[in-house]
């Protein structure tokens, strides 16, 4: 059953609710007449309170994704303040992605054990705790703990956001709803370096986490006051701890290995051991999911070919997209000698593009179909990604900004429609599982892309060649992003129908 459905059907036994069959609007198939009207809130097909709930969850997820990339622009200041090395401070980014991947499968358990209101409050509480740790942390370990708590918050809320979009809105409005969710998945990461860089420049890096704390507290208050209490779908659900352990060791090991590859190389045991051990545990995780009664990820989601195709496309999208949000600030600050504010200003035009295109692309997909929107957006994204490969040590920053903006238009136009198309092939009772795995796959793609770009930079960063071709490491990193973008274009043409 979809997350939060129990809040609308509190009079039914928990087990029956958990197995309820629903129609395309996420309403019980047998509901008719007054029952259906009450469940859907009238002709619009949206239950009362859905818009407010969805706005809270989207904004909470946006805070998490804003934090993920904002720190990229603040790393030099954090290093100077805490006395951390560049390699050490990268754990603020790598650890965030690692924790996000580990925690996401737990979202399916929370969607059963808690009401939607309780699920949201858990996520917001984690964000509050993480922000406090980062504000008060006088040493690097405590700041890292704060980042991990923020990642856990985002990890338990993002699948819920997607599940609400796909089950509480009618079929003809789901891409639009997912386009609004794209504000959290596309706009927030794009604006992160700008916000982080500007706040770091004006008031210091801790001011960003003061903003995070204030926003999280406001969203928590809105949830307490505006989201009605409801019964949990299955209040006796238990977390499948062996599956969680296998997931943590598996996905955590793979992501940890990828993060070590950039600093130690692909032949190093620092990469090979955690990566190979992680793969073994991932296989064991999937084997166990077939055998247990309450899996963290129900593998029946893979019976949908559309879901399978969509997951591959999402991995390519985030592989190309997320890593470049780290490389561009590095290019501006390290190669061009700019400040964190300069890096933020280079990315600033992408903010407007993402804010406009995320919801607009969802509306277009609902009206003209997913395929033309996805193929067209993939073409635009590829054009921008290839253009970034041309940057040099004297390239005008205006060119970098324009190329990044073009790429952002494509990314922002892809996230919502592609996500909605991927999940549309699933039964409503599998939606929470599909949302969790899609989030996990996106994060794995983002982590792999970031690690691959940093690794590519390190492989060509020869001191002897740096004087003659100082921009080469950045060009190679942007090349990785461009290859993934072109691959996505070809895949979208072949598979998205």
N, C-alpha and C positions, 0 to 999 in steps of 0.2 A: 504494500500500500504506500501511497505517496506520503511524504513527510507532511505533517500538519493536517491530514484529512481527518484524523481523530478529533480535532478541535471542533469540526462541524458535525460530527456524528457521535456525540458523547453518550447518547442514549443506548448505543449498541454495545454488546459484549466486546471485549478487547480482541479476542481471537477472531471473531467474525469480522470486525473492522479490518484487521490485518490482512484478511483474505478477500476483502470486498472487490468485486469486479466493477470497473468504472468505464464510462464512455469517453469520448474524445475530449470532453470538457472537464474530466476528472470527477464526474458526479456518478453515484451508483447507477448502474445500468437499469435497475428495476425502478428507479425513481421516476415518477411521472406526475402530471397534473400539478397539484399544489406542492407535493413533495419536491419535485424537480425545481419549481420556481423558487421555493425557499432555499434549496441548496445552492442554486446558481445566482440568486439575487436578482432574478428577472431576466428580461430578454438579452441583456448584455452578457449574461453567462458568467458574471464575476460575483462571488459571494461578498456580502458586506464586510468591510474591514480589510479586504485583500490588498487594496492599493496602499493603505497605511503600513500594513505588515511588510509588503514587498519593498516599499521605500526604505524602511528601517534596515532590512536585510541587505539591500543593494548598497546603501551608504556604509554599513558596517564592513562589508566586503571591500568596498572602495578604499576605506581607510587602511585595510590590511595590504592591499596591492599598492597603494600609494607609498606606504612604509617600505615595501620591498625594494622599490627602485630609488626612493628618495635618498636612502643611505648611500647609494653609489656616489652621489655628488658630495657627500659629507665625509667620506672616508679620510681624506687628508687632514681635516680638522680633528676628527676623532683620534687619528694616529698621534697627532701632535699633543693633544690634551691628555691622552691616556698612556702615552709612551709605547704604543703598540707598533709592531712592524707592519709593512704592507701585507706580508703573507698571513700574519695573525689577524689583521683586521678584515681580511677577505672572508673570514668565518662569519662575520655579521651578515654577509650576503649568502654564502654557501650554507651556513647553518640554518638560515631562514628557509631556503628551498628544501633542505634536507628534512626539517621538522614538518614543513607543509606536506611533503610527500608521505611522511610516516603517519600523520594524524588523519588525513583525509578518509581512510577506510572506516575510522571510528564514527564518522558522520551517519552512516547507515544504522549503526546501533543506537545513536542518540535520537534518530528520527523515529525509532520504535519505542524506546524507553521513556522519552520525554514528550510533553506537549510541544507544539511549535513555539509557544511563548517561553517555555523552559529551555528549549534548544537555543533560542536566540540569546537568552540571558546568560547562558554558559559561555557562548562565544564572546559576548561583550565583556563579561567579567575577566576573561583571559586577556583581552586587549587592555583593560584598565590596569591589571596587574603588570603586564609587560611594559606599559608606558611609565608606570611608577618606578619600575626597576631601572629603566633607562634614564629617567630624570635624576634619580638619587644615586645611581651607580658611580662610585668613585674609582672603580677598577674595571678592567676589561671583562673579566668573567661575569660580573653582575650585569653589565650592559648586554653581553651575549645572552644571558638568561632572559632578559627582557625581550630581546629579538625572538627568541624561541617561543616565548609565550604569545607574542603577537602572531607568529606563524601558526601556532596551534589555533588561535582564534579564527584566523582566515580559513584554515583547513577544515574546521567543523561547520563554518557558515556557507562556504561557496557551493557545496553540493545542495544544501537546503535552498539556496537562492535559485538554482537551476530547476530543482524539483518544483518549487512554487510556480515558476514561469511555465512549466510544461504540464502542470496538473490543475492549477487554479484559474487558468485563462483558457478560453475556448480555442478550438483548433485554428481558426482564422486569425488569431491575435497572438499566437505563441512566438512567432519570429519577432514581432514588435516587442513583446515582453522581454525576450532574450536580447533584443537590441538595447533595451534599457539596462539590462544586466551587463551589457558590454561597457557601460560607463565604469563598472567595477573592474572588468577584465581587460579593457583596452585603454579607456581614457585615464583611469587612475595611474596605471604604470607609466603612461606617457608623460603625465604631468608631474610625476614623482620627482625626477631630477630637477625640474624647474622650481618646485616648491621647496624641496630640500636645499638646493643651492642658494635660493634667495634668503631663506630663513637662517641658514648657516652664516651667510655673509653679513646679514643685518644684526642678528641677535645671538649667534652661536648655535651649535648643532643640537643642544638640549632643548632649545625652543621648539623644535619640530615635535618632540615627544610631549611637550606641554600641550601643543595643539591636538595631538592624538588623544591625550587624556581627556581634555575638555570635550572633544567630539564624542568620545566613547561614553562619557558620563551622560551627555545629552541624549544619546541614542538609548542608553539604559533606562533613563527616566521616561522617554517616549514609549518604550516597550512596556514598562510597568503600568503606565497610565493609559496607553492606547490599544494594547493588544489584550483581548479578553482571555481569561483563564479557560483552559480546556483539558480534557482527559488525554492521557498518553495512549497511543494506539496499543501498546503492550507494556504496561507498567512492570511486568515481571520478566521482561527480556533481560538476558544476561550477555555480557560481553564475552565473546569466544576468545579467551586469552591466548590459547596456543596459536590461533590464526593471527592475532595481533602481534605476537612475538615473531612469527615467521615473516609477517609483513614488515615489521620494523627492521629485522636483520636483513631481509631481502632487499627491499627498496632502499633502505638506509645504506646498506653495503654498496649497492650499485652507484648511488649518488655520491657516497663518500669516495669511492674509487675514481669517479669522474673528476671530483674536485681535486684529487691528488695528482691526476695526470698532468695538469698544467704546470705544476711545480717540479715534478720528478720524472715525467716522461712515461710513455706507454709501456716501456720495457721494465719499469721499476716495480719492485714488489709492493711499494706503497700504493700503486694503482692496481696491479694484478691480483693481489691477495683479497682486498675488500671487494673488488669487482666480481671476481670468480665466486667467492663465497656468497656474495649477494645474489648472483644469478641462481646458485644452487638453492638458496632459501626462497627465492621467488618461485621457482618450479615447485618446491615443497608446499608453498602457500597455495598455489592454484590446485595442486593435487588434493590438499585438505579441503578446499572450498567445495569440491565435488562430493565429499563424504559427510560433512557435518550438517546438522539440521538447520542451524541459523548462521549461515556463512556471513562474513563481513562483506564479501562481494559475491553476489549470486551469479554464477557463470552462465546462466541462461540468457544473460544479456548478449552474449556472443552469437546466439542463434539468429540475430538480426544482421543481415549483410549490410544494411544501411549503417547500422551502428559500427560495424567493423571498418567499413570504408571511411566513415566520419572520424573515427579515432586516429587513423593514419594521417588524415588531412590536418587534424588539430595538432598532432605532434609536429608535423612539418611547419605549421604556422607558428607555433610557439618556439620551436627550435630557431627559426629565423628571426623572430620578433624580440624575444626577451633579452638575449645576449647583447644585442646592439645597444640597448639602453644603458649597458655598462661601458661598452667600447666608446661611444660618442663622448661622454664626459672625460674618459681617459685621454682621448685624442685632443680635446680642447685644452685640458689642464696640463697634461704631461708633454705633448708634442708642441702645442701652440703657445704654452705658457700662460693660458688664461686662468681665470678664477672660477670658483664654483658657480658664481653668479653668471659669468660668461657662458658656462656650459648650460645653465638653465635657460638663458635667453636663446641659445641656438635651438633648443628643443621647444621653446614657447609656442611657435606657430602650430606645432602638432597638437597642442592642447585644444585649440579651436576646432581643428579638423576632426579630432577624436570625439569631442563633445557633440558636434553636429552629425557626424557620419554614423556613430553607434546606433542611435534610435532611428535615423532616417533609413539606414540599410535594412533594419528589421521591418519597417513599414513597407519598403519596396519589395522585400522577399515575400511578405504576406499578399501583396497585390499582383506581382508579376511572376512570382515563382523564385525558388532558391537558385536554380542553376545559372540564369543570367547574372544575378547579383554576385554569386561566388566566383564565377569565371571572370567577370569584369574586374572585380576587386583584386583577384589574384594577379591579373595582368598589371594593374596599377602598382600593387605591392612589389612585384618583380622589377618593374621599371625603376622605382625608387631605390630598391636594394642594390641593383646593378650600378646605379649612378654613384652610390656611396663608395664603390670600389675605386673610383677615379680620384679620390681626395689625395692630396699631397701635403708637403710641409708648408706650402705657401698658398694653398687653395683658399679663396675667400670664404669666411665662415657663413656668408649668405648662401653660397652654393650648398654647403653642408646642411644648412637649415632647410633649404628648399627640397633637397633630395630626401631628407628625413621626413618632411611634411608629406611629400608624395607617398612615401612608404607607409606613413601613418594613416593616410586616407584609405589605402588598401587594407591595412590591418584592421582598422576600426570598422570597415564595411564587411569584413569577413567574420568577425568573432560571433556576433549574434546569430546571423543566418546559418552559419555552418554548425554552431552548437545546437540550434533548434532542429536543423535537418538531421543531425546525428542522433538525437534523442527521440525523434518522432517515430522511429521504428520500434520503440519498446512498449510493452504493456505497462499500464499505469502502476501496477504493483511492483514492477522492476525499475521504476523511474529513479528512486533514490539510489539504487545500486548503480544504475547507469550514470547518474550524475556524479557519484563518488569516483567511479573509475575514469570518467572523462576528465575530471579535475586532476586525478592522479596522473593520467597520461599527458595532459597538458604540462603539468609541473615537471614530469620526467623529460619531456621535450625541451622545456625551458632550461632545465639544469644541464642537460646534455649539450644544448646549443651554447650556453655560456661557457661550460668547461672546454668545449671544442674550440671556441674562438680564442679563449685565453691560452690554450695549449698551442694553437696555431701561431699566436703572437710570440710565444716563448721559443718556438722552434726556429723562427727566422730572426730572432732578436740577437744577431751576432754583433758584438761591439765593433768589429772591423767594418762590417757593412753598414752600421748605423750612420756613420758620417756621410756615406755616399747616398744611401736610400733610407733616410730616417722614418719615412712614412710607411715603409714596407710592412711592418708588423700589423699596422692598422688596416692596410689594404687587404692583407691576407684574412684578417678577422672579418672584415666586411664581405670578403669573398665567400666565406662560409655561409654567412647570412643570405647572400645572393643565390648561391647554389640551392639552398633549401627553398627559397622563394620561387625559383624557376621550377623546381621539382613539384612544388605545390600547384603551380599553374598547370603543368602537364597532368597531374593527378586529378585535379578538379575537372578538367576537360574530359578525362576518361571515365571518371567514376560518379561525379555528382549529377544526378538526374532528377 
